[in-house]
Amino acid sequence: MFRLILLFTLLPLVELSLLLRIGEWLGVGATIGLVVVTGVAGAWLARREGLRTWGRVQSELGAGRMPGDELVHALLVFVAGLVLVTPGVVTDCVGLLLLIRPVRERVARSIRRRLAARIQVQGVGFGDPGAGRDPGMRTAGTPDGGEKAPSGGRVIEIQ
């Protein structure tokens, strides 16, 4: 929550400060023109890259694969489009960077790592704990010697 407050208070102040300095340097008309041109060009680039990414999503689906990575790219292109139509120098730079595929790859990798650290996979079983269990699977936190899951449930490791 604190990060959001900082984002919505500090970012506009930084943007305003930069726009005022650019206005002093280039003049008011040129600064407004710069904001309009970057917004229009950014929206056009975001649309073009978004269509490319959507095409990759559809081709993955057509091949019978789950387009997880491409969906993350599509989301990042959408975010790029949003920040590009927001007036400001910092947001335009962030938006343009997100439209570059190698940059998006790194951001997507970072997002995946952060999400993977937060996800905990657990299974729920009913009845006899050993019935129907594959002998190649070990169950942690049971009489056969493993440890308990943080939730007190059973953790099944599949090898």
N, C-alpha and C positions, 0 to 999 in steps of 0.2 A: 504494500500500500504506500509506503514511504517513497519507493522508487517512482510510482505513478505520480505522486504529488510533485516530486522533483522534476519529472519529465514534463508535466503540464504547467509548471511555473518557470523553471529555469530555461527550458528550450525556447519558449517564446521570447524571453528576455534576451537570450543570446542571438536569436534570429533578428530581433528588432535592432539590437546594437550593431550587428553586421550590416543590415540593410541601411541603417543611418550612415555608417562609415562609407559604404559603397556609394550611397547617395551624395555624400560630400565629395567623394573622389570623381565619380562619373557624372553627377548631376541627377536631379529628380527624374526627368523624363527617361534617361538611359537606364536608370535603376528599375523603374516600373516596366520598361520594355524588356529588360533582362528577366524579371520575374515572370512576365507573360510568356516570353519565348521559351524559357526553361519549362514552364508548366505545360505549354502546348506540345513542345518537342518530347518532353517526358511522358505525357499521356500517349502520344503516338508510338513511342518506343515501347512503353509498357503494353500497349495493345498488341503490337507486333510480336513481342517476346511471349506474351500471354497466349496468343494463338499458336505459336510454335510449341510451347509447353503443353497446351491442351491437345495438340496433335500427337505429341509423344504419349500423353496419358491414354488417348484413344487407341493408339497402336499397341500399347502394353495390354490394354483390356482385350483388344482383338486377338492378341497372341495367347490369351488365357492366363496372363500374369497379373498379379496385383501391382498397381502402379504407385507404390508407397513413396518412393523417392521423387517421382514426377509430381505427385500431389503436393509434396513439401515445396518443390520448385514453383508450382502454380500458386501456392499460398504466398511465397516470397515475392513473386512477380506482382501479385495483387497488392501486397504491402508496399512494394516499390511504386506502383501506380498511385496509391493513396498519398504517399509522402511527396511524390513529384508534383501533384496538383496542389499541395499545401505550399503557400508562398514562403520562401525562405532559402537561404544558402545552404545551411547544414542539412535540411531535409532533402534538398535537391541532390546534394552530394551522396547522401545515403541511398536515395532512390536510384540514382544512376549506377552506383556500385552494385546494388542488388540486381540490376538488369544484366550484369556481366556474369555469364554462366560459371566461370571458375570461382568467382567470389561467392555466388550462391551455393556452389558445392561446399565451400568451407563453412558457410553459415549453416547449411543443412546438416553437415557433419556435427557441428557444435550442438545444434538442436537435438539431433538424435542421441548424442552422448548424454546431454542433460536429462532427456526424457528417460533413457535407459537407466540412469542412476535412480530415478524416482519410481520406476515400475518394479513391482514385486509380483512374481507369478506364483500362485499357489493352487493346489488342487483340493477338491472336496470329494470324499468318498463315503459310501454308505455300506453297511453290512460288515462282513468279515474282512478285516484289513488285508489279509493275504490272498483272498479269493480272486482268481482271474488276473493276478499280477504277473507281469512278465518277469521271468527270473533275472533278466539283464537290468532290471530297474532296482535301485536301492531306495529305501524309504528312510528318511532321517527322522529322528525323534520317536522311534518305535523300539520295541524290545530287541530288534536285531542290531542295536548298537549306534544308531545315529544320534544327532542332536535335534532339539526342538526348534521349530520355526519361531520367529519373533512373536507371531500371533498366537502361539501355542498349538497351531495346527500341524499338519504333516507336510513335509517338503519332499517331493519326489524328484530325484535326479534321473534324467534319461540320458543314457550313454550310447 
